[in-house]
Amino acid sequence: MLDTIKSFIETELLSGREIDSGENLLLSGLVDSLGVMRLVAFIEVKFGLKVPAADIKLVNFATLDAIVAYVGARAEQ
């Protein structure tokens, strides 16, 4: 899951720029609100999850680690 999400972010949102798992993607400006929505759509399709609008917040999507933790938790529900 980590590699899949990381690959999507790096290739589709960051034009090939590599990221570290703890790098803040939102506060650094690397990923904007449109990028977050693209990421959410990718997660929903790739992992078969529904991401409620209430869950689209900084704590869940700021870093790669946070995104993976969020997707893992949603997958267990």
WOSULHU-V560785 format. One record per pair of residues at least 6 apart in sequence whose C-alpha atoms are under 7 Angstrom apart, sorted by the first residue. I is the first residue (numbers start at 0). GAP is how many residues later the second one is. D is the distance in whole Angstrom. If there is no record, write none. Layout:
i: (I | I)
gap: (GAP | GAP)
d: (D | D)
This chain:
i: (1 | 5 | 9 | 9 | 9 | 12 | 12 | 20 | 20 | 20 | 21 | 21 | 21 | 22 | 23 | 23 | 24 | 24 | 24 | 25 | 25 | 39 | 42 | 43 | 43 | 48 | 58 | 59 | 59 | 59 | 60)
gap: (66 | 58 | 6 | 7 | 8 | 18 | 22 | 42 | 43 | 44 | 41 | 42 | 43 | 40 | 38 | 39 | 6 | 37 | 38 | 6 | 36 | 11 | 6 | 6 | 7 | 26 | 7 | 6 | 7 | 10 | 6)
d: (6 | 7 | 5 | 6 | 6 | 7 | 6 | 6 | 5 | 5 | 5 | 6 | 6 | 6 | 5 | 5 | 5 | 5 | 6 | 6 | 5 | 7 | 7 | 6 | 7 | 7 | 7 | 5 | 6 | 6 | 5)
